[in-house]
Amino acid sequence: MTTKTTQINKKTPVNIRALAAKCCYSVIDQGRSLSDELPKQQDKADIKDKGLLQEICYGVLRYLPELEHDVRTLMQKPLTGKQRVFHFLLLVGVYQIKYMRIPDHAAVSETVAATGALKNRQMKALINGVLRNFVRASENNTLNKQETLPASIEYNHPSWFIKKVQQAYPTKWQQILTANQQKPPMWLRVNQKHHSSTEYQSLLTTAEINVSTIEPLSHAIELTRPTDVTKLPGFDQGWISVQDGAAQQAARLLDCQRGDVVLDCCAAPGGKTCHILEQTPDIASMTAIDVEASRLIRVEENLTRLGLTAKVIAADAANSKTWWDGQQFDRILLDAPCSGTGVIRRHPDIKWLRKASDIDTLVTLQQQILKETWSLLKPGGTLLYATCSILPQENSEQIKQFIKNNTDAKLLSVNDKPAEEFIGWQLLPGENNMDGFYYAKLLKTIL
């Protein structure tokens, strides 16, 4: 009698540093979004290592110019071609040594071990030598000693962006760049149908989750430290959503009323759509459109979790003929496509994926969408223009030009600031610990 032995295949351990190097290579050299690439690499890692992988990838992209400068000082020639992924492996190693609590010897050994996972053990000696030299130089304080660094390296931002921020905010540019380098806080939006923000704070306290502040205008809750959503009381029941405090100002400023026909333009991932419905459940209807059908999946998921209903359409906001049924809207939220320069702390890859030439292209697109959506607004209706940008070209200058070109557009005050003096509301990154954001509220007058 033959006995069959069942062999259990154990999962081969994954080297997190190798995954991080691949992810950073895809973003920087291949121009892919970190939001797309990181989940792909995290799927290959154990649950307990997903956070470490994210920390390394975000860190390398936050400090990219500085890390590359450190590596250049220790190498005779750069790694190119098929060896480029090992350039990013070196950055991964240097980031751990400089900014993480991992012991130097562990950071070096794990990063060197990644050469096997990247299928080129011939690079082992080079990676080992450069990282050990970096450790020694750091210990002896000989790295970059008495060297004046360019602003792009000192502040870890591209030169073109630094110049734009300096021009727009001559007294605050350093503050903005510093804020962009910080790890973002976690903000919660409380579904007021279930609990007030103060009531939900009590639930958080019971769950031993500490609250830093409750923002007075929108009642957004800022946590002392980020927390897994599964630990938030009532998350699956729709009591709570994760949304930055700046983004939570939109529903308040749009100020929908009972019976309003509402459009959320460029709506994905649907946080503002849901917030409006939570805040004003008795509006007549909500239509949410976005040009990317794949991103509307998130809108549908959020609506379902929160028990809300909206008409969700994959549509180009710049061309209403393809989707609009002819009924004008009382309120329109236009969360316009933008440079994303107000949310760099959440998406550090923006610094390297965005180019100076993109801004003019985006401004033109914003103009087209603003003009098109304005035609969908009823006389007497309100349009709230929003971006997560800090560049005046996309914000105050855009609105100023629009008002000049449209005699039926009247700028309304925001937060009791006189419209004659303030062209909208510009939030800078880190202001009240919120993201950078811009809002302008426009009334369509009856001519």
C-alpha positions in Angstrom: 0.0 0.0 0.0 1.4 3.4 -1.0 1.0 6.3 1.3 0.6 9.7 -0.3 2.2 12.6 1.4 0.7 16.0 1.0 3.3 18.6 0.7 2.4 22.1 2.0 4.0 24.8 0.0 5.1 27.5 2.4 4.8 31.1 1.0 8.2 32.4 0.1 9.1 35.4 2.3 8.9 38.7 0.4 11.6 41.3 0.7 9.8 44.5 1.5 12.8 46.6 0.4 12.7 45.0 -3.1 9.0 45.8 -3.3 9.6 49.4 -2.3 12.4 49.8 -4.9 10.1 48.5 -7.6 7.3 50.8 -6.5 9.5 53.9 -6.5 11.0 53.0 -9.8 7.5 52.7 -11.3 6.6 56.1 -10.0 9.7 58.1 -10.8 11.1 56.5 -14.0 7.8 55.3 -15.5 5.5 58.1 -14.4 2.9 55.9 -12.6 0.8 57.1 -9.7 1.8 56.0 -6.2 -1.9 55.4 -5.5 -2.0 52.8 -8.2 1.5 51.2 -7.7 1.7 50.9 -4.0 -1.4 48.6 -3.6 0.0 46.3 -6.3 3.2 45.8 -4.3 1.3 45.7 -1.0 -0.7 42.7 -2.3 2.5 40.7 -2.5 3.4 41.5 1.2 2.1 40.0 4.5 -0.5 42.1 6.3 2.0 43.0 9.0 4.4 44.4 6.5 2.0 46.6 4.4 2.5 49.6 6.7 6.3 49.3 6.6 6.2 49.2 2.8 4.0 52.3 2.7 6.3 54.2 5.1 9.4 53.5 3.0 7.7 54.4 -0.4 6.2 57.6 0.9 9.5 58.5 2.7 11.6 58.0 -0.4 9.3 60.2 -2.5 9.1 62.9 0.2 12.9 63.1 0.4 13.9 62.1 -3.2 16.3 65.0 -4.1 18.1 64.8 -0.7 18.4 61.0 -0.9 19.7 61.1 -4.5 22.2 63.7 -3.5 23.4 61.5 -0.6 23.9 58.5 -3.0 25.6 60.6 -5.7 28.3 61.7 -3.2 29.2 58.0 -2.5 29.2 56.7 -6.1 31.6 57.3 -9.0 28.9 56.9 -11.6 25.1 56.6 -11.5 23.2 53.4 -12.1 21.4 53.4 -15.5 19.4 51.2 -17.8 18.5 47.7 -16.3 20.3 48.7 -13.1 18.0 51.7 -12.4 15.8 49.7 -9.9 19.0 49.3 -7.8 19.3 53.1 -7.7 16.0 53.1 -6.0 17.1 50.3 -3.7 19.9 52.5 -2.5 17.4 55.3 -1.8 15.3 52.8 0.1 18.4 51.9 2.2 19.5 55.5 2.8 15.9 56.6 3.8 15.8 53.9 6.5 19.1 54.8 7.9 18.3 58.6 8.0 14.7 58.7 9.0 13.5 55.4 10.4 14.0 53.7 13.8 15.3 50.5 12.2 18.8 49.8 13.4 21.5 50.6 10.8 22.8 47.0 10.6 19.2 45.7 10.0 18.5 48.4 7.4 21.7 47.6 5.5 21.4 43.7 5.7 17.7 43.7 4.6 18.3 46.1 1.8 21.4 44.1 0.6 19.2 40.9 0.7 16.8 42.6 -1.7 19.4 42.1 -4.5 18.4 38.5 -4.5 14.7 39.2 -4.7 15.5 41.6 -7.6 17.4 38.8 -9.3 20.8 40.4 -9.5 23.1 39.2 -6.7 26.0 40.8 -8.6 24.8 44.1 -7.2 25.2 42.9 -3.6 28.7 44.2 -3.1 27.8 47.6 -4.5 24.7 48.1 -2.4 26.5 46.8 0.7 29.5 49.1 0.1 27.5 52.3 -0.5 25.2 51.8 2.4 28.0 50.9 4.9 29.9 54.0 3.7 26.8 56.1 4.2 26.5 54.8 7.8 30.1 55.6 8.5 29.8 59.1 7.0 26.7 59.7 9.0 28.3 58.6 12.2 31.4 60.8 11.5 29.2 63.7 10.4 31.3 64.0 7.2 28.4 63.8 4.7 27.6 67.1 2.9 29.7 68.9 5.5 29.9 72.7 5.0 28.1 72.3 1.6 25.5 74.8 0.4 22.7 72.8 -1.1 20.4 74.0 -3.9 16.8 74.8 -2.7 15.5 71.8 -4.5 17.6 69.5 -2.3 17.2 71.5 0.9 13.4 71.6 0.6 12.9 68.4 -1.4 10.7 70.0 -4.0 11.3 70.6 -7.8 12.8 73.9 -8.6 9.9 75.1 -10.8 7.4 74.5 -8.0 9.6 76.3 -5.5 9.8 79.4 -7.7 6.0 79.4 -8.2 5.4 79.2 -4.5 8.0 81.9 -3.8 6.2 84.2 -6.3 2.7 83.6 -4.9 3.7 83.5 -1.2 6.9 85.5 -0.7 6.6 85.5 3.1 5.1 81.9 3.5 6.9 79.8 0.9 9.2 78.1 3.4 6.2 77.3 5.7 4.3 75.8 2.7 7.2 73.6 1.6 7.9 72.4 5.2 4.2 71.6 5.7 4.3 69.5 2.5 7.0 67.3 4.1 4.9 66.4 7.1 2.9 63.2 7.5 -0.8 64.1 7.2 -3.2 63.8 10.1 -6.4 61.6 9.9 -9.6 63.6 9.8 -13.1 62.0 10.3 -16.4 63.2 8.9 -19.3 62.3 11.3 -22.6 61.4 9.7 -24.8 63.8 11.7 -27.8 61.6 11.0 -26.4 59.1 13.5 -24.4 61.2 16.0 -23.2 64.8 16.5 -19.4 65.2 16.5 -19.2 65.6 20.2 -21.3 62.4 20.7 -19.0 60.5 18.4 -16.0 61.8 20.2 -17.4 60.1 23.3 -17.6 56.8 21.3 -14.0 57.3 20.2 -12.9 57.9 23.8 -14.6 54.7 24.9 -12.7 52.9 22.1 -9.5 54.4 23.4 -9.0 56.6 20.3 -7.8 60.1 21.1 -9.2 63.2 19.4 -6.9 66.2 18.8 -9.5 68.7 17.8 -13.0 69.3 16.4 -12.9 71.9 13.7 -15.4 74.6 14.5 -16.8 75.4 11.1 -17.5 71.9 9.7 -17.3 69.9 13.0 -14.7 67.7 11.4 -12.8 65.5 13.9 -9.0 65.3 13.8 -7.5 62.2 15.5 -4.3 62.4 17.5 -2.8 59.6 15.4 -4.1 57.7 12.3 -6.2 54.6 13.1 -7.3 51.6 11.1 -10.9 52.3 10.0 -12.0 48.9 11.2 -11.4 50.2 14.8 -13.6 53.2 14.3 -17.0 52.7 16.0 -19.8 52.2 13.4 -17.6 52.6 10.3 -19.4 49.7 8.5 -22.7 51.1 9.6 -22.0 54.5 7.9 -21.5 56.5 11.1 -18.2 57.9 10.0 -16.1 58.6 6.9 -12.4 59.5 6.5 -12.1 62.9 4.8 -9.7 65.8 5.4 -11.0 68.8 7.3 -10.4 71.1 4.3 -12.5 68.9 2.0 -15.3 68.9 4.6 -15.8 72.6 4.1 -17.4 72.0 0.6 -20.8 70.8 1.8 -21.1 73.6 4.3 -20.2 76.3 1.8 -22.5 74.9 -0.9 -25.3 75.2 1.6 -27.9 73.1 -0.2 -31.6 73.7 0.7 -34.6 71.4 0.7 -35.8 70.6 -2.8 -32.6 71.6 -4.5 -31.5 69.9 -7.7 -27.8 69.4 -7.1 -24.8 68.5 -9.4 -21.4 67.3 -8.1 -19.1 67.7 -11.0 -15.8 65.7 -11.0 -17.2 63.8 -8.1 -14.9 60.8 -7.6 -14.2 59.3 -5.0 -17.5 60.7 -3.7 -16.7 62.1 -0.3 -18.2 65.5 -1.0 -21.2 63.9 -2.8 -22.0 61.8 0.3 -21.4 64.7 2.7 -23.9 66.9 0.9 -26.5 64.1 1.0 -25.8 63.5 4.7 -26.1 67.2 5.5 -29.2 67.8 3.4 -31.1 64.6 2.9 -34.2 66.4 1.6 -32.7 67.8 -1.6 -34.7 66.9 -4.7 -31.9 65.0 -6.4 -28.1 64.5 -6.6 -26.3 63.9 -9.8 -22.6 62.9 -9.5 -20.4 62.8 -12.6 -16.8 62.0 -13.3 -14.9 61.5 -16.6 -13.2 58.3 -15.3 -15.7 55.4 -15.1 -13.3 53.3 -13.0 -13.2 56.0 -10.3 -16.9 56.0 -10.0 -16.7 52.5 -8.4 -15.5 54.3 -5.3 -18.4 56.7 -5.4 -20.9 53.8 -5.6 -19.2 52.0 -2.7 -19.3 55.1 -0.5 -23.0 55.7 -1.3 -23.8 52.1 -0.5 -21.9 52.0 2.8 -23.6 55.2 3.9 -27.1 54.2 2.7 -27.3 57.1 0.3 -28.7 57.5 -3.2 -27.4 59.5 -6.2 -27.5 59.4 -10.0 -23.9 58.5 -10.9 -22.8 59.1 -14.5 -19.5 58.6 -16.3 -19.4 61.9 -18.2 -17.1 64.6 -19.4 -17.9 67.8 -17.5 -16.5 69.9 -20.4 -19.2 68.5 -22.7 -22.7 68.4 -21.2 -24.3 67.4 -24.5 -23.3 63.8 -23.9 -25.1 63.4 -20.6 -27.3 66.3 -19.5 -31.1 65.9 -19.7 -31.8 69.7 -19.9 -32.9 70.3 -16.3 -30.9 73.1 -14.8 -29.4 72.8 -11.3 -29.9 74.9 -8.2 -26.5 74.1 -6.8 -23.3 72.9 -8.4 -20.1 71.8 -6.8 -17.3 71.9 -9.3 -14.3 70.2 -7.7 -12.1 71.0 -10.7 -9.2 69.0 -12.1 -6.1 70.6 -10.7 -2.4 70.3 -10.0 -3.0 68.8 -6.5 -0.4 71.0 -5.1 -2.3 71.5 -1.9 -2.3 67.7 -1.0 1.4 66.9 -1.5 1.8 65.8 2.1 -0.8 63.0 1.3 0.5 62.3 -2.3 4.3 63.1 -2.4 4.5 61.6 -5.9 2.7 64.8 -7.1 6.0 66.6 -6.8 7.6 64.4 -9.3 4.7 63.5 -11.7 3.6 67.1 -12.1 5.5 69.3 -14.6 5.5 73.1 -14.9 3.9 72.9 -18.3 0.9 71.0 -16.8 -0.3 74.1 -15.1 -1.3 76.1 -18.2 -3.0 72.9 -19.6 -5.0 72.5 -16.4 -6.0 76.2 -16.3 -7.4 75.9 -19.8 -9.3 72.7 -18.9 -10.7 74.4 -15.7 -11.9 77.3 -17.9 -13.7 75.0 -20.2 -15.4 73.1 -17.4 -16.3 76.2 -15.5 -17.9 77.7 -18.6 -19.8 74.5 -19.4 -21.1 73.9 -15.9 -22.1 77.6 -15.5 -24.6 77.0 -18.4 -26.2 74.2 -16.4 -26.9 76.5 -13.4 -30.3 78.1 -12.9 -30.4 81.9 -12.6 -30.4 82.5 -8.9 -28.4 79.3 -8.4 -25.0 78.9 -6.7 -21.8 77.3 -8.0 -19.0 76.4 -5.6 -15.6 76.2 -7.4 -13.1 74.1 -5.5 -9.5 72.8 -6.1 -6.9 71.1 -3.9 -4.3 73.5 -5.4 -2.4 76.4 -3.8 -1.5 78.1 -7.1 -3.3 81.4 -7.8 -3.3 80.7 -11.5 -5.8 77.9 -10.9 -7.7 79.6 -8.1 -8.1 83.4 -7.5 -6.8 84.4 -10.9 -9.1 81.8 -12.6 -12.2 83.1 -10.7 -11.3 86.8 -11.3 -11.1 86.1 -15.0 -14.3 84.2 -15.0 -16.2 87.0 -13.3 -14.7 89.5 -15.8 -16.0 87.4 -18.7 -19.4 86.6 -17.3 -21.6 89.6 -16.3 -24.1 87.3 -14.6 -21.5 85.9 -12.2 -21.4 87.5 -8.7 -18.7 86.5 -6.2 -20.2 85.7 -2.8 -18.4 86.1 0.5 -16.9 83.0 2.2 -16.7 82.7 6.0 -17.9 86.3 6.4 -14.9 87.7 4.5 -16.0 90.5 2.1 -16.0 89.3 -1.5 -14.7 92.7 -2.7 -11.5 92.1 -0.7 -11.1 88.3 -0.9 -11.3 86.4 -4.1 -12.4 83.1 -2.5 -10.8 81.3 0.4 -7.3 79.9 0.1 -6.3 77.3 2.7 -2.6 76.6 2.7 -1.1 73.2 3.6 -1.0 72.7 7.3 -3.3 75.6 8.1 -5.4 74.4 11.0 -3.6 71.1 10.2 -5.7 70.7 7.1 -4.8 70.2 3.4 -4.3 73.0 1.0 -7.6 73.9 -0.6 -9.4 76.7 -2.5 -13.1 77.7 -2.6 -14.9 80.4 -4.4 -18.7 80.8 -4.2 -20.5 82.2 -7.3 -24.1 83.4 -7.6 -25.8 83.4 -11.0 -27.7 86.6 -11.1 -30.9 87.1 -13.0 -30.2 89.5 -15.9 
